[in-house]
Amino acid sequence: MFLYSFTLQKPTAIVQAVYGNFSATKAQELVINRGRVLDLARVDESGKLQTVSSVDVFGIIRSISAFRLPGK
């Protein structure tokens, strides 16, 4: 038998953040690394940061970086 435990609260400390356009062209977005959670966030019309998507990866994210595909 294998047991997997996880906390009920999401981590709040930001480990790393990467700026770029990840979901659409010319969309200003941030990918935020919170240790085991990846958040995709956008700035809305009022200037507030809104979370578009949040994914728990069931592991520990050590590093993230943005890259550009050749020819794009």
DSSP file (Angstrom, degrees, kcal/mol; ACC not computed):
  #  RESIDUE AA STRUCTURE BP1 BP2  ACC     N-H-->O    O-->H-N    N-H-->O    O-->H-N    TCO  KAPPA ALPHA  PHI   PSI    X-CA   Y-CA   Z-CA
    1    1 A M              0   0    0      0, 0.0     2,-0.4     0, 0.0     0, 0.0   0.000 360.0 360.0 360.0 135.5    0.0    0.0    0.0
    2    2 A F        -     0   0    0      2,-0.0     2,-0.4     0, 0.0     0, 0.0  -0.955 360.0-161.4-116.9 134.3    1.3    3.5   -0.9
    3    3 A L        -     0   0    0     -2,-0.4     2,-0.5     2,-0.0     0, 0.0  -0.925   1.8-164.0-115.4 140.1    0.1    6.6    0.8
    4    4 A Y        -     0   0    0     -2,-0.4     2,-0.4     2,-0.0    -2,-0.0  -0.987   8.5-167.9-123.1 124.8    0.5   10.1   -0.6
    5    5 A S        +     0   0    0     -2,-0.5     2,-0.3     0, 0.0    -2,-0.0  -0.883   9.5 171.0-113.6 145.6    0.0   13.1    1.7
    6    6 A F        -     0   0    0     -2,-0.4     2,-0.1    52,-0.0    -2,-0.0  -0.983  33.1-104.7-147.1 156.4   -0.3   16.7    0.8
    7    7 A T        -     0   0    0     -2,-0.3     0, 0.0     2,-0.1     0, 0.0  -0.404  17.7-134.5 -81.0 158.0   -1.2   19.9    2.6
    8    8 A L  S    S+     0   0    0     -2,-0.1     2,-0.4     2,-0.1    -1,-0.1   0.716  86.4  70.1 -83.7 -22.2   -4.6   21.6    2.2
    9    9 A Q  S    S-     0   0    0      1,-0.0    -2,-0.1     0, 0.0     3,-0.1  -0.781  82.8-124.4 -99.7 141.3   -3.1   25.1    1.8
   10   10 A K        -     0   0    0     -2,-0.4     2,-0.1     1,-0.1    -2,-0.1  -0.500  37.4 -97.9 -74.9 149.5   -1.2   26.2   -1.3
   11   11 A P        -     0   0    0      0, 0.0    -1,-0.1     0, 0.0    24,-0.0  -0.422  32.2-166.0 -65.7 145.2    2.3   27.5   -0.7
   12   12 A T        +     0   0    0     -2,-0.1     2,-0.3    -3,-0.1    -2,-0.0   0.659  55.6  96.2-107.9 -21.6    2.5   31.3   -0.7
   13   13 A A        -     0   0    0     21,-0.2     2,-0.6     1,-0.1     0, 0.0  -0.564  69.7-135.4 -76.3 129.9    6.2   32.1   -1.0
   14   14 A I        +     0   0    0     -2,-0.3    20,-0.2     1,-0.2     3,-0.1  -0.755  22.9 179.6 -86.0 122.8    7.3   32.8   -4.6
   15   15 A V        -     0   0    0     18,-2.9     2,-0.3    -2,-0.6    19,-0.2   0.897  67.2  -9.1 -87.1 -49.0   10.5   31.0   -5.4
   16   16 A Q  E     -A   33   0A   0     17,-1.3    17,-3.2    47,-0.0    -1,-0.4  -0.971  56.9-160.5-146.8 158.0   10.9   32.2   -9.0
   17   17 A A  E     -A   32   0A   0     -2,-0.3     2,-0.4    15,-0.2    15,-0.2  -0.995   4.2-162.5-142.4 142.0    9.0   34.1  -11.6
   18   18 A V  E     -A   31   0A   0     13,-2.3    13,-2.6    -2,-0.3     2,-0.3  -0.990  10.5-146.4-127.7 132.1    9.4   34.3  -15.4
   19   19 A Y  E     +A   30   0A   0     -2,-0.4     2,-0.3    11,-0.2    11,-0.2  -0.768  45.0  96.3 -97.9 140.3    8.0   37.0  -17.7
   20   20 A G  E    S-A   29   0A   0      9,-2.3     9,-2.5    -2,-0.3     2,-0.6  -0.982  75.1 -73.4 172.3-170.8    6.8   36.2  -21.2
   21   21 A N        +     0   0    0     -2,-0.3     7,-0.1     7,-0.2     5,-0.1  -0.937  52.6 156.8-114.6 107.2    3.9   35.4  -23.5
   22   22 A F        +     0   0    0     -2,-0.6    -1,-0.1     5,-0.2     3,-0.1   0.758  69.7  29.2-105.2 -31.6    3.0   31.8  -22.8
   23   23 A S  S    S+     0   0    0      1,-0.3     2,-0.3     4,-0.1    -2,-0.1   0.707 126.2   9.6-107.0 -23.7   -0.7   31.3  -23.8
   24   24 A A  S >  S-     0   0    0      3,-0.2     3,-1.3     0, 0.0    -1,-0.3  -0.983  84.9 -89.0-151.2 157.3   -1.1   33.8  -26.7
   25   25 A T  T 3  S+     0   0    0     -2,-0.3     3,-0.1     1,-0.3    -3,-0.1  -0.469 110.1   9.3 -70.2 141.6    1.0   36.1  -28.8
   26   26 A K  T 3  S+     0   0    0      1,-0.2     2,-0.6    -2,-0.2    -1,-0.3   0.701  91.9 135.3  60.5  24.5    1.5   39.6  -27.3
   27   27 A A    <   -     0   0    0     -3,-1.3     2,-0.8    15,-0.0    -1,-0.2  -0.910  52.7-138.8 -99.4 123.5    0.0   38.6  -24.0
   28   28 A Q        +     0   0    0     -2,-0.6    15,-0.7    -7,-0.1     2,-0.3  -0.734  40.5 158.2 -86.4 112.2    2.0   39.8  -21.0
   29   29 A E  E     -AB  20  42A   0     -9,-2.5    -9,-2.3    -2,-0.8     2,-0.4  -0.882  33.7-141.9-135.4 161.2    2.1   37.0  -18.5
   30   30 A L  E     -AB  19  41A   0     11,-2.6    11,-2.9    -2,-0.3     2,-0.6  -0.980   4.9-153.6-122.4 136.8    4.0   35.7  -15.6
   31   31 A V  E     -AB  18  40A   0    -13,-2.6   -13,-2.3    -2,-0.4     2,-0.5  -0.970  21.8-160.1-104.9 122.3    4.7   32.1  -14.7
   32   32 A I  E     -AB  17  39A   0      7,-2.9     7,-2.3    -2,-0.6     2,-0.6  -0.899   8.1-151.3-111.5 126.8    5.2   31.9  -10.9
   33   33 A N  E     +AB  16  38A   0    -17,-3.2   -18,-2.9    -2,-0.5   -17,-1.3  -0.861  16.8 174.7 -96.4 120.5    7.0   29.0   -9.2
   34   34 A R        -     0   0    0      3,-2.6     2,-1.3    -2,-0.6   -21,-0.2  -0.115  60.8 -92.8-115.2  34.0    5.8   28.4   -5.7
   35   35 A G  S    S+     0   0    0      1,-0.2    26,-3.7    26,-0.2     3,-0.1  -0.488 115.3  10.4  92.8 -66.0    7.9   25.3   -5.0
   36   36 A R  S    S+     0   0    0     -2,-1.3    21,-2.5    24,-0.2    22,-0.5   0.352 120.4  73.0-124.5   0.4    5.4   22.6   -6.1
   37   37 A V  E     - C   0  56A   0     19,-0.2    -3,-2.6    20,-0.1     2,-0.5  -0.968  60.6-156.9-121.7 132.3    2.7   24.9   -7.7
   38   38 A L  E     -BC  33  55A   0     17,-2.7    17,-2.7    -2,-0.4     2,-0.4  -0.939  14.0-168.0-105.8 127.9    3.0   26.6  -11.1
   39   39 A D  E     -BC  32  54A   0     -7,-2.3    -7,-2.9    -2,-0.5     2,-0.6  -0.943  13.3-154.9-116.1 137.1    0.8   29.7  -11.5
   40   40 A L  E     -BC  31  53A   0     13,-3.0    12,-3.2    -2,-0.4    13,-1.6  -0.963  26.2-178.9-106.5 120.7    0.1   31.5  -14.8
   41   41 A A  E     -BC  30  51A   0    -11,-2.9   -11,-2.6    -2,-0.6     2,-0.3  -0.908  14.2-168.6-127.6 150.6   -0.9   35.1  -14.1
   42   42 A R  E     -BC  29  50A   0      8,-2.8     8,-3.6    -2,-0.3     2,-0.5  -0.938  27.1-117.1-131.6 152.7   -1.9   38.1  -16.1
   43   43 A V  E     - C   0  49A   0    -15,-0.7     6,-0.2    -2,-0.3   -15,-0.1  -0.821  35.4-149.6 -89.5 127.5   -2.3   41.8  -15.3
   44   44 A D    >   -     0   0    0      4,-2.7     3,-1.4    -2,-0.5    -1,-0.0  -0.151  34.0 -84.1 -88.3-172.6   -6.0   42.9  -15.8
   45   45 A E  T 3  S+     0   0    0      1,-0.3    -1,-0.1     2,-0.1    -2,-0.0   0.800 127.3  53.0 -64.8 -30.5   -7.4   46.3  -16.9
   46   46 A S  T 3  S-     0   0    0      2,-0.1    -1,-0.3     1,-0.0     3,-0.1   0.487 119.8-106.4 -85.6  -1.7   -7.3   47.7  -13.3
   47   47 A G  S <  S+     0   0    0     -3,-1.4     2,-0.3     1,-0.3    -2,-0.1   0.522  76.2 132.9  92.5   6.4   -3.6   46.8  -12.9
   48   48 A K        -     0   0    0      1,-0.0    -4,-2.7    -5,-0.0     2,-0.6  -0.643  61.3-114.4 -92.3 150.1   -4.2   43.8  -10.6
   49   49 A L  E     -C   43   0A   0     -2,-0.3     2,-0.4    -6,-0.2    -6,-0.2  -0.735  34.1-168.0 -84.9 119.2   -2.5   40.5  -11.0
   50   50 A Q  E     -C   42   0A   0     -8,-3.6    -8,-2.8    -2,-0.6     2,-0.5  -0.923  20.0-128.0-112.3 131.7   -5.1   37.8  -11.8
   51   51 A T  E     -C   41   0A   0     -2,-0.4   -10,-0.3   -10,-0.2     3,-0.1  -0.677  24.1-179.5 -79.1 121.4   -4.2   34.0  -11.7
   52   52 A V  E     +     0   0A   0    -12,-3.2     2,-0.3    -2,-0.5   -11,-0.2   0.873  68.4   1.3 -86.1 -44.2   -5.3   32.4  -15.0
   53   53 A S  E     -C   40   0A   0    -13,-1.6   -13,-3.0     2,-0.0     2,-0.4  -0.995  57.4-166.2-147.9 147.3   -4.3   28.9  -14.2
   54   54 A S  E     -C   39   0A   0     -2,-0.3     2,-0.4   -15,-0.2   -15,-0.2  -0.995   8.8-173.8-138.1 130.9   -2.7   27.0  -11.3
   55   55 A V  E     -C   38   0A   0    -17,-2.7   -17,-2.7    -2,-0.4     2,-0.6  -0.989  17.8-148.3-130.8 127.6   -1.2   23.5  -11.4
   56   56 A D  E     -C   37   0A   0     -2,-0.4   -19,-0.2   -19,-0.2    -2,-0.0  -0.854  11.4-166.4 -90.4 121.7    0.1   21.4   -8.6
   57   57 A V        -     0   0    0    -21,-2.5   -20,-0.1    -2,-0.6     3,-0.1   0.477  28.4-129.2 -92.8  -2.2    2.9   19.2  -10.0
   58   58 A F  S    S+     0   0    0    -22,-0.5     2,-0.3     1,-0.2   -21,-0.1   0.882  82.5  61.5  55.3  42.5    3.2   16.8   -7.1
   59   59 A G  S    S-     0   0    0    -23,-0.3     2,-0.5   -24,-0.0    -1,-0.2  -0.894  95.2 -78.6-166.9-167.9    6.9   17.3   -6.9
   60   60 A I        -     0   0    0     -2,-0.3     2,-0.6    -3,-0.1   -24,-0.2  -0.962  31.4-146.4-116.1 125.4    9.4   20.1   -6.3
   61   61 A I        +     0   0    0    -26,-3.7   -26,-0.2    -2,-0.5     3,-0.1  -0.797  17.9 178.7 -89.4 118.3   10.3   22.6   -9.0
   62   62 A R        +     0   0    0     -2,-0.6     2,-0.3     1,-0.3    -1,-0.2   0.802  62.5   3.3 -91.3 -32.0   13.9   23.6   -8.7
   63   63 A S        -     0   0    0      2,-0.0     2,-0.3   -47,-0.0    -1,-0.3  -0.993  53.8-172.6-156.6 145.0   14.3   26.0  -11.6
   64   64 A I        +     0   0    0     -2,-0.3     2,-0.3    -3,-0.1   -47,-0.1  -0.973  11.0 172.3-134.4 152.8   12.2   27.6  -14.4
   65   65 A S        -     0   0    0     -2,-0.3     2,-0.3   -47,-0.1   -47,-0.1  -0.986  28.6-120.0-156.3 153.0   13.3   29.7  -17.4
   66   66 A A        +     0   0    0     -2,-0.3     2,-0.3   -47,-0.1   -47,-0.0  -0.686  32.0 179.6 -91.5 147.9   11.8   31.3  -20.5
   67   67 A F        -     0   0    0     -2,-0.3     2,-0.5     2,-0.0    -2,-0.0  -0.979  22.3-130.7-145.3 158.0   13.2   30.3  -23.9
   68   68 A R        -     0   0    0     -2,-0.3     3,-0.1     0, 0.0    -2,-0.0  -0.927  23.4-124.3-112.7 132.1   12.4   31.2  -27.5
   69   69 A L    >   -     0   0    0     -2,-0.5     3,-1.7     1,-0.1     2,-0.1  -0.494  39.6 -97.7 -71.2 142.6   11.9   28.6  -30.2
   70   70 A P  T 3  S+     0   0    0      0, 0.0    -1,-0.1     0, 0.0     0, 0.0  -0.369 107.9  19.9 -62.4 135.4   14.2   29.1  -33.2
   71   71 A G  T 3         0   0    0     -2,-0.1    -2,-0.1    -3,-0.1     0, 0.0   0.455 360.0 360.0  87.5   1.8   12.5   30.9  -36.1
   72   72 A K    <         0   0    0     -3,-1.7    -3,-0.1     0, 0.0    -1,-0.0   0.406 360.0 360.0-106.0 360.0    9.8   32.5  -34.0
